[in-house]
Amino acid sequence: AAGFAGSNGTCAVCADGTEPNEDMTACQPCAPGWAGTGGVCSQCAAGSEPTADQRACQDCAVGYAGSDGTCARCPAGTGAIATRTGCTQCDAYSAGSDGTCTTCGDGDTPNADRTSCVNCGVGMAGTGGDCTLCGVGQEPNADRTACQACAVGYAGSSGVCSQCAPGTEPDVSQAVC
C-alpha cells in the first residue's frame, strides 16, 4: 500500500517527511521540493518549498522565489513577485541586492543595474528615487531633494551655476552672465 515499506514480511507506514523507496523495502526522505505525511510525499506548489522536516510546504522566504518546490534568492536588481513564483526587475525608482526592491531615498536614484541607490547626478535633484535635471538658472539644494535658484551673482543651466565674472551680472533668467 502507498506509504508503507518493510522487509521480512512486515510493513509499516513511513514516518512524516519520508516515503517508501522504489523496492518498498525501506523509507527514504521526500525528494527535494517535496513534502508529506503518512509516507506519501507531494511536490510543493510554485512559490513554496518544504519545511526543514519535509512534513509540509511553506511559502518561499522574503526575497526568494521558485516554481518547482524549491526556492532561490532573486538576483541583485530584482525582487520576488507577490506570489513568489518568480523575480522581476526593480522598478525605475528602487534598487536591491538581497532579492527585495526598496524605493531609493530622497536625493538618490537607482544605479544602472538597480542593485543600489546612488546620489542624484550632477545638476539633478529629486525625491523617492526620481531625479530630474534642474532647469535654467537653478541648481540642486545641498541634499539634492529640490532645485533652487542660483545664488546672487551666479548663472547657469543644466543644474550647474557658476559665479559671473567681475563686471558682469546674471540675465533675468539667471541663465548666462
C-alpha positions in Angstrom: 0.0 0.0 0.0 1.1 3.6 -0.6 3.2 5.0 2.2 4.2 1.6 3.6 7.6 -0.1 3.4 9.3 -3.1 5.1 11.2 -6.3 4.9 10.9 -9.8 6.4 7.1 -9.8 5.7 6.4 -6.8 7.9 5.3 -3.4 6.6 4.9 -0.2 8.5 3.8 3.3 7.5 6.7 5.6 6.7 7.3 8.5 9.1 6.2 12.0 8.1 8.7 13.6 5.7 9.6 10.2 4.2 8.2 7.8 1.6 8.9 4.2 0.5 11.9 3.6 -1.7 11.4 2.1 -5.2 11.5 -1.5 -3.8 9.3 -0.6 -0.9 11.8 -2.2 1.5 12.7 1.0 3.4 11.7 4.6 3.9 13.6 7.4 2.4 13.4 11.2 2.8 11.0 13.0 0.4 12.7 14.2 -2.7 14.0 17.9 -2.8 10.9 20.1 -3.4 8.5 17.5 -2.0 6.9 17.1 1.5 4.4 14.8 3.0 2.9 12.9 5.9 1.9 9.3 6.3 4.5 8.1 3.9 3.1 10.0 1.0 5.1 12.9 -0.5 3.8 15.5 -2.9 5.6 18.2 -4.8 5.3 21.7 -3.2 3.4 24.3 -5.2 5.2 27.1 -7.1 6.2 29.8 -4.6 6.7 27.3 -1.8 9.3 24.8 -0.5 9.4 22.0 2.1 9.9 22.8 5.7 13.2 21.5 7.2 11.5 18.3 8.4 9.8 17.9 4.9 6.4 17.4 6.6 4.7 20.4 5.0 5.2 23.1 2.4 5.8 26.8 3.3 5.9 30.0 1.3 9.3 31.0 -0.1 11.1 33.4 2.3 11.1 37.2 1.5 13.4 37.8 -1.4 13.2 34.2 -2.7 11.1 32.7 -5.5 10.6 29.3 -7.1 8.4 27.3 -9.4 9.2 23.6 -8.7 9.0 23.3 -4.9 12.4 24.8 -4.4 13.2 28.5 -3.6 16.2 30.5 -4.6 17.2 34.1 -3.8 16.2 36.5 -6.5 19.3 38.0 -8.3 20.6 41.5 -7.3 18.5 44.2 -9.0 15.3 42.1 -8.9 12.7 41.2 -6.3 10.3 38.4 -5.8 6.8 38.9 -7.2 3.9 38.7 -4.7 3.2 35.0 -5.4 6.9 34.3 -5.0 6.8 32.2 -8.2 9.4 34.4 -10.0 11.5 37.5 -9.8 11.1 40.8 -11.6 13.4 43.8 -12.1 13.2 46.5 -9.5 11.2 49.5 -10.9 12.7 52.7 -12.1 12.8 54.2 -8.6 14.0 51.3 -6.5 17.1 49.0 -6.1 18.0 45.9 -4.2 20.8 43.3 -3.8 19.1 40.8 -1.5 16.1 39.7 -3.6 13.9 42.6 -2.5 13.5 46.1 -4.0 13.4 49.2 -1.9 12.5 52.7 -3.1 15.5 54.9 -3.1 15.5 57.8 -0.6 15.3 61.5 -1.3 18.3 62.8 -3.3 19.1 59.3 -4.5 18.3 57.2 -7.6 19.0 53.6 -8.6 22.3 52.8 -10.3 22.2 51.4 -13.8 21.7 47.8 -12.8 19.3 48.7 -9.9 21.4 47.0 -7.3 21.9 50.0 -5.1 20.9 53.7 -4.7 23.3 56.5 -5.6 23.2 60.2 -5.3 21.3 62.1 -8.0 23.7 63.1 -10.7 25.4 66.5 -11.3 22.7 69.1 -11.6 19.9 66.8 -10.6 17.6 66.6 -7.6 14.6 64.6 -6.6 12.6 62.5 -4.1 11.6 58.9 -3.9 14.3 57.7 -6.3 13.1 60.0 -9.1 15.9 62.5 -10.0 15.4 65.2 -12.7 17.7 67.8 -14.2 17.3 71.2 -12.7 16.3 74.0 -15.1 17.9 77.1 -16.4 19.0 79.4 -13.5 18.7 76.5 -11.0 20.9 74.1 -9.2 20.2 71.3 -6.6 20.0 72.2 -2.9 22.5 70.7 -0.5 20.7 67.4 0.0 19.7 67.1 -3.7 16.0 66.9 -2.9 14.9 70.0 -4.8 16.1 72.6 -7.3 16.8 76.1 -6.1 17.6 79.4 -7.9 21.3 80.2 -8.5 22.7 82.4 -5.8 23.0 86.2 -6.3 25.8 86.8 -8.8 25.6 83.3 -10.3 24.1 82.0 -13.5 23.8 78.6 -15.2 21.9 75.9 -17.0 21.5 72.1 -16.7 21.6 72.4 -12.9 25.1 73.9 -12.7 25.5 77.5 -11.5 28.8 79.4 -11.9 29.8 82.8 -10.5 29.7 85.6 -13.0 33.0 87.3 -13.9 33.7 90.7 -12.3 31.9 93.5 -14.2 29.0 91.1 -15.3 25.8 90.0 -13.8 23.2 87.3 -14.5 20.5 88.0 -17.0 16.9 88.0 -15.7 16.5 84.2 -16.1 20.0 83.6 -14.4 21.0 81.5 -17.5 24.0 83.5 -18.5 26.2 86.3 -17.2 
